[in-house]
Amino acid sequence: MNEFAPHRARKRFGQNFLHDHGVINRILRGIAPREG
């Protein structure tokens, strides 16, 4: 089981959180994308 299993997506929030640059930056830091 992964660490995200207990969390459930909530439809009422939709994708509006993607308009918040602070949230976007936290997501990117969390996944730590690398080139290549």
N, C-alpha and C positions, 0 to 999 in steps of 0.2 A: 504494500500500500504506500502511496506517496504522501508527501506532506500536505498536499492540497485536497486530499480526499474528504476531510470533514467540512470543507467550505462548499457552499452551494451558490451558484450564480443567481442573482435576483433580476428578474426581467424588468422590474419597475425602474431600475437605474439605467437600462439601455446602454448606450455607448457615450452618454453625455460626459462621463468622467474624462474622456479623451480630449476634451476642450481645455482641460486644466494642465498647463505646462508642468506644474510641480508633480502631478500624478504621472505624466508621461516620463519625466526624468527619473522618478523612483522606479518605474517599471523597467526602464532601460538599465539603470544601475543594478537592479535585481537580477536581470537575465544576463548582464555583462556580455553583450554581443562582441564578437571578434571578427576581424576582416578575414576573408578567405573561406 
